[in-house]
Amino acid sequence: MITAIVLIKTSVDRIPEIAESIAALDSVSEVFSVTGTYDLIAMVRVKEHEDLADVIPGRISKIPGVEATDTHVAFRTYSQHDLEAAFAIGLDG
């Protein structure tokens, strides 16, 4: 599974509607409304690298009100859940 973090600039007066439209897309697992340079951050998860083109420029960027995107592809994922599982190996409890 390939994960991409998509930073999104939008029309400020339509952030909630744009976020809902993005969240409704297949392959988008979460959309966060954030402060700072960008208005939204979307987590995109796809099976193949080529699928990112279908989701990000093919669908997210075409939603009315989306002005720009900046995509970052994850190399590796670290999470609290993964760390807890790793430290629990071999423990009886």
Residue pairs with C-beta under 8 A, 6 or more apart in sequence:
1 45
1 46
1 47
2 45
2 46
2 47
2 48
2 49
2 51
2 52
2 73
2 74
3 43
3 44
3 45
3 73
3 74
3 77
4 43
4 44
4 45
4 46
4 52
4 56
4 71
4 72
4 73
4 74
5 41
5 42
5 43
5 44
5 71
5 72
5 74
6 41
6 42
6 43
6 44
6 56
6 60
6 69
6 70
6 71
6 72
7 37
7 38
7 40
7 41
7 69
7 70
7 71
7 72
8 18
8 22
8 38
8 39
8 40
8 41
8 42
8 60
8 66
8 68
8 69
8 70
9 37
9 38
9 39
9 66
9 67
9 68
9 69
10 18
10 39
10 40
10 65
10 66
10 67
11 18
11 65
11 67
12 39
14 64
14 65
15 33
15 39
15 40
16 33
17 65
18 39
18 40
18 63
18 64
18 65
18 66
19 31
19 33
19 40
21 63
22 28
22 31
22 40
22 42
22 60
22 63
22 66
23 30
23 31
23 42
25 55
25 59
25 60
26 55
27 44
27 45
27 46
27 51
27 55
28 42
28 43
28 44
28 55
28 60
29 43
29 44
29 45
30 42
30 43
31 40
31 41
31 42
31 43
32 40
32 41
32 42
33 39
33 40
34 40
34 41
38 70
42 60
44 52
44 55
44 56
44 60
46 52
46 55
49 73
52 71
52 73
56 69
56 71
57 69
60 66
60 69
61 69
